[in-house]
């Protein structure tokens, strides 16, 4: 709801909408908590991955990066998680399996 208030020739607009200059931390289906947190090559502790939905450009980029099919998958997951493939190498295999399953859900459209 928006309302305009006029006082002495000045118009102020009041709105229920909130404008934020800092992005909110992702929650819900795109946040993947890790059972086994890890430390990146840069020394950052990762306890959850904030995933964005993959785009075609991400698929193409991961294929251009070359390597084996596994290398391409790691590169793709790194892109959507905002990490590097080297960071992903430090992830526990159990969490990686969970990430693979989440990616499949995202790709099928069952998770927005």
ZIKA-V352249 format. One line per field, one symbol per residue. psi: psi as a letter, one per 40 degrees, with the letter a starting at -180 (. if undefined). burial: + if it has 24 or more other ideal C-beta (glycine too) atoms within 12 Angstrom, else -. A space follows every 50 residues. Layout:
psi: ???
burial: ???
//
This chain:
psi: hhihhhhfehhihhieihhhehiihiiaeehhihdgiihideehhheihh iihiidddddddddeaaidddddddddddeefaidddddeiidddddddd dddddddeeeh.
burial: -----------------------------+-+-+---+-------+-+++ ++++---+---+----------+++++++++-+-+-++-++---++--+- -++--+------
//
